Amino acid sequence: MEEKIIKIVLLVILFAAVLLAFIMPRTGLKRYLKMNDTLFVTTNVLGILCGITGLVFSFLMPATLIRLHIWELIIMPFALIYLYWLMVADAQKTEKIIDEKQAFDMSKGAVVAWCVSIIFMGIVFSLYQNGNLSGGVWFLLFLFQSLGVFSAATFYFFKYE
């Protein structure tokens, strides 16, 4: 029963968000859809929080996380904020909604996330080989680790470089 409720909640939120993403940029509200530094920072902080939360749950209760689709609830806020980015791009009729520094910071964050992912997944592989992890949690560990590291690195480069 819990699983069905979570699936329904996820589908309703996703349907409403996609509907808003399609309708809002075509209304008078489009003038309020703007990308700025605050939204960029908020996106990265949210990515860090989703990544950390997902990693903690992935290690503490991996079977429940998968069975009840809790991982989808954890990633939903981050997905919704990126959907907002798409709404901004649609409202402004451009694909370029971030400035060059933000784009460069994201590129550097991606490189850091990739390098850390290789090391992290090596550790996960070792844990799996020793029987400490089940196979189903691999994807979630990779997803949340890469999201958290990418967001943290991008935030660091944006704020301190």
C-alpha positions as YAML, in Angstrom:
chain: A
units: angstrom
residues:
- id: 1
  name: MET
  ca: [0.00, 0.00, 0.00]
- id: 2
  name: GLU
  ca: [2.79, 2.46, 0.89]
- id: 3
  name: GLU
  ca: [4.44, 1.82, -2.45]
- id: 4
  name: LYS
  ca: [1.25, 2.66, -4.37]
- id: 5
  name: ILE
  ca: [0.75, 5.89, -2.44]
- id: 6
  name: ILE
  ca: [4.33, 6.98, -3.08]
- id: 7
  name: LYS
  ca: [3.99, 6.16, -6.79]
- id: 8
  name: ILE
  ca: [0.75, 8.15, -7.03]
- id: 9
  name: VAL
  ca: [2.29, 11.14, -5.23]
- id: 10
  name: LEU
  ca: [5.32, 11.03, -7.53]
- id: 11
  name: LEU
  ca: [3.18, 10.83, -10.65]
- id: 12
  name: VAL
  ca: [0.88, 13.67, -9.54]
- id: 13
  name: ILE
  ca: [3.83, 15.94, -8.71]
- id: 14
  name: LEU
  ca: [5.56, 15.09, -11.97]
- id: 15
  name: PHE
  ca: [2.40, 15.59, -14.04]
- id: 16
  name: ALA
  ca: [1.66, 18.95, -12.37]
- id: 17
  name: ALA
  ca: [5.25, 20.12, -12.82]
- id: 18
  name: VAL
  ca: [5.37, 19.18, -16.50]
- id: 19
  name: LEU
  ca: [1.99, 20.82, -17.08]
- id: 20
  name: LEU
  ca: [3.21, 24.01, -15.36]
- id: 21
  name: ALA
  ca: [6.45, 23.89, -17.34]
- id: 22
  name: PHE
  ca: [4.45, 23.83, -20.55]
- id: 23
  name: ILE
  ca: [1.78, 26.40, -19.62]
- id: 24
  name: MET
  ca: [3.60, 29.00, -17.50]
- id: 25
  name: PRO
  ca: [6.08, 30.30, -20.10]
- id: 26
  name: ARG
  ca: [3.13, 30.98, -22.42]
- id: 27
  name: THR
  ca: [1.26, 33.19, -19.94]
- id: 28
  name: GLY
  ca: [1.74, 36.63, -18.45]
- id: 29
  name: LEU
  ca: [3.66, 35.00, -15.62]
- id: 30
  name: LYS
  ca: [6.66, 34.43, -17.88]
- id: 31
  name: ARG
  ca: [8.12, 37.81, -16.90]
- id: 32
  name: TYR
  ca: [8.70, 36.38, -13.41]
- id: 33
  name: LEU
  ca: [10.71, 33.43, -14.73]
- id: 34
  name: LYS
  ca: [14.29, 34.59, -14.39]
- id: 35
  name: MET
  ca: [17.65, 32.96, -13.83]
- id: 36
  name: ASN
  ca: [19.95, 34.64, -11.35]
- id: 37
  name: ASP
  ca: [22.84, 33.87, -9.01]
- id: 38
  name: THR
  ca: [20.48, 33.03, -6.14]
- id: 39
  name: LEU
  ca: [18.73, 30.36, -8.20]
- id: 40
  name: PHE
  ca: [22.09, 28.98, -9.34]
- id: 41
  name: VAL
  ca: [23.32, 28.71, -5.74]
- id: 42
  name: THR
  ca: [19.99, 27.27, -4.57]
- id: 43
  name: THR
  ca: [20.16, 24.62, -7.29]
- id: 44
  name: ASN
  ca: [23.62, 23.54, -6.18]
- id: 45
  name: VAL
  ca: [22.80, 23.56, -2.47]
- id: 46
  name: LEU
  ca: [19.71, 21.47, -3.22]
- id: 47
  name: GLY
  ca: [21.88, 19.08, -5.25]
- id: 48
  name: ILE
  ca: [24.27, 18.74, -2.30]
- id: 49
  name: LEU
  ca: [21.40, 18.03, 0.11]
- id: 50
  name: CYS
  ca: [19.75, 15.51, -2.23]
- id: 51
  name: GLY
  ca: [23.09, 13.81, -2.82]
- id: 52
  name: ILE
  ca: [23.94, 13.50, 0.88]
- id: 53
  name: THR
  ca: [20.43, 12.36, 1.82]
- id: 54
  name: GLY
  ca: [20.42, 9.78, -0.95]
- id: 55
  name: LEU
  ca: [23.83, 8.42, 0.01]
- id: 56
  name: VAL
  ca: [22.86, 8.10, 3.67]
- id: 57
  name: PHE
  ca: [19.62, 6.27, 2.81]
- id: 58
  name: SER
  ca: [21.43, 4.10, 0.23]
- id: 59
  name: PHE
  ca: [23.81, 2.80, 2.88]
- id: 60
  name: LEU
  ca: [21.34, 2.59, 5.80]
- id: 61
  name: MET
  ca: [18.31, 1.04, 4.11]
- id: 62
  name: PRO
  ca: [18.98, 0.17, 0.46]
- id: 63
  name: ALA
  ca: [16.18, -2.39, 0.04]
- id: 64
  name: THR
  ca: [13.52, -0.03, 1.43]
- id: 65
  name: LEU
  ca: [14.87, 2.84, -0.64]
- id: 66
  name: ILE
  ca: [14.39, 0.82, -3.82]
- id: 67
  name: ARG
  ca: [11.17, -1.03, -2.90]
- id: 68
  name: LEU
  ca: [9.25, 2.06, -1.76]
- id: 69
  name: HIS
  ca: [10.70, 4.41, -4.41]
- id: 70
  name: ILE
  ca: [12.03, 6.70, -1.70]
- id: 71
  name: TRP
  ca: [15.04, 7.48, -3.90]
- id: 72
  name: GLU
  ca: [12.66, 9.10, -6.38]
- id: 73
  name: LEU
  ca: [11.22, 11.28, -3.63]
- id: 74
  name: ILE
  ca: [14.75, 12.28, -2.60]
- id: 75
  name: ILE
  ca: [15.74, 13.30, -6.14]
- id: 76
  name: MET
  ca: [12.40, 15.02, -6.93]
- id: 77
  name: PRO
  ca: [13.28, 18.52, -5.58]
- id: 78
  name: PHE
  ca: [16.41, 18.59, -7.72]
- id: 79
  name: ALA
  ca: [14.50, 17.42, -10.78]
- id: 80
  name: LEU
  ca: [11.86, 20.10, -10.19]
- id: 81
  name: ILE
  ca: [14.42, 22.90, -9.94]
- id: 82
  name: TYR
  ca: [15.94, 21.80, -13.26]
- id: 83
  name: LEU
  ca: [12.44, 21.75, -14.73]
- id: 84
  name: TYR
  ca: [12.20, 25.37, -13.60]
- id: 85
  name: TRP
  ca: [15.44, 26.06, -15.50]
- id: 86
  name: LEU
  ca: [13.72, 24.67, -18.62]
- id: 87
  name: MET
  ca: [10.75, 26.96, -17.98]
- id: 88
  name: VAL
  ca: [13.11, 29.96, -17.79]
- id: 89
  name: ALA
  ca: [14.78, 28.94, -21.05]
- id: 90
  name: ASP
  ca: [11.39, 28.51, -22.73]
- id: 91
  name: ALA
  ca: [10.10, 31.86, -21.42]
- id: 92
  name: GLN
  ca: [13.24, 33.70, -22.53]
- id: 93
  name: LYS
  ca: [13.27, 31.87, -25.89]
- id: 94
  name: THR
  ca: [16.92, 30.99, -25.47]
- id: 95
  name: GLU
  ca: [19.01, 28.02, -24.46]
- id: 96
  name: LYS
  ca: [21.60, 30.24, -22.78]
- id: 97
  name: ILE
  ca: [20.19, 31.02, -19.35]
- id: 98
  name: ILE
  ca: [23.45, 30.89, -17.40]
- id: 99
  name: ASP
  ca: [26.44, 33.14, -17.89]
- id: 100
  name: GLU
  ca: [29.87, 32.02, -19.07]
- id: 101
  name: LYS
  ca: [31.34, 31.81, -15.56]
- id: 102
  name: GLN
  ca: [28.48, 29.60, -14.35]
- id: 103
  name: ALA
  ca: [28.89, 27.36, -17.40]
- id: 104
  name: PHE
  ca: [32.64, 27.13, -16.78]
- id: 105
  name: ASP
  ca: [32.06, 26.40, -13.07]
- id: 106
  name: MET
  ca: [29.67, 23.61, -14.04]
- id: 107
  name: SER
  ca: [32.27, 22.19, -16.43]
- id: 108
  name: LYS
  ca: [34.90, 22.15, -13.69]
- id: 109
  name: GLY
  ca: [32.37, 20.60, -11.31]
- id: 110
  name: ALA
  ca: [31.69, 17.85, -13.85]
- id: 111
  name: VAL
  ca: [35.40, 17.01, -14.11]
- id: 112
  name: VAL
  ca: [35.70, 16.79, -10.32]
- id: 113
  name: ALA
  ca: [32.55, 14.63, -10.10]
- id: 114
  name: TRP
  ca: [33.86, 12.28, -12.78]
- id: 115
  name: CYS
  ca: [37.23, 11.84, -11.05]
- id: 116
  name: VAL
  ca: [35.64, 11.28, -7.64]
- id: 117
  name: SER
  ca: [33.12, 8.86, -9.19]
- id: 118
  name: ILE
  ca: [35.90, 6.60, -10.43]
- id: 119
  name: ILE
  ca: [37.42, 6.35, -6.95]
- id: 120
  name: PHE
  ca: [34.02, 6.06, -5.23]
- id: 121
  name: MET
  ca: [32.80, 3.32, -7.54]
- id: 122
  name: GLY
  ca: [36.06, 1.44, -7.00]
- id: 123
  name: ILE
  ca: [35.30, 1.46, -3.28]
- id: 124
  name: VAL
  ca: [31.69, 0.40, -3.94]
- id: 125
  name: PHE
  ca: [32.94, -2.43, -6.16]
- id: 126
  name: SER
  ca: [35.24, -3.59, -3.38]
- id: 127
  name: LEU
  ca: [32.37, -3.55, -0.88]
- id: 128
  name: TYR
  ca: [30.19, -5.48, -3.33]
- id: 129
  name: GLN
  ca: [32.91, -8.10, -3.94]
- id: 130
  name: ASN
  ca: [33.21, -8.64, -0.19]
- id: 131
  name: GLY
  ca: [29.44, -9.17, 0.12]
- id: 132
  name: ASN
  ca: [28.73, -5.92, 1.95]
- id: 133
  name: LEU
  ca: [26.45, -4.43, -0.73]
- id: 134
  name: SER
  ca: [23.65, -5.81, -2.88]
- id: 135
  name: GLY
  ca: [23.63, -5.28, -6.63]
- id: 136
  name: GLY
  ca: [20.51, -3.11, -6.77]
- id: 137
  name: VAL
  ca: [22.01, -0.22, -4.86]
- id: 138
  name: TRP
  ca: [24.89, 0.44, -7.29]
- id: 139
  name: PHE
  ca: [22.90, 2.86, -9.45]
- id: 140
  name: LEU
  ca: [21.63, 4.82, -6.46]
- id: 141
  name: LEU
  ca: [25.08, 5.14, -4.94]
- id: 142
  name: PHE
  ca: [26.47, 6.40, -8.23]
- id: 143
  name: LEU
  ca: [23.53, 8.77, -8.81]
- id: 144
  name: PHE
  ca: [23.62, 10.40, -5.39]
- id: 145
  name: GLN
  ca: [27.41, 10.51, -5.15]
- id: 146
  name: SER
  ca: [27.81, 12.13, -8.55]
- id: 147
  name: LEU
  ca: [24.95, 14.58, -7.88]
- id: 148
  name: GLY
  ca: [26.36, 15.58, -4.50]
- id: 149
  name: VAL
  ca: [29.95, 15.94, -5.69]
- id: 150
  name: PHE
  ca: [28.97, 17.77, -8.89]
- id: 151
  name: SER
  ca: [26.79, 20.23, -6.97]
- id: 152
  name: ALA
  ca: [29.38, 20.76, -4.22]
- id: 153
  name: ALA
  ca: [32.22, 21.31, -6.70]
- id: 154
  name: THR
  ca: [30.14, 23.65, -8.85]
- id: 155
  name: PHE
  ca: [29.09, 25.60, -5.74]
- id: 156
  name: TYR
  ca: [32.71, 25.83, -4.57]
- id: 157
  name: PHE
  ca: [33.99, 27.06, -7.94]
- id: 158
  name: PHE
  ca: [31.13, 29.58, -8.22]
- id: 159
  name: LYS
  ca: [31.61, 30.99, -4.72]
- id: 160
  name: TYR
  ca: [35.37, 30.85, -4.23]
- id: 161
  name: GLU
  ca: [37.04, 31.19, -7.64]
...
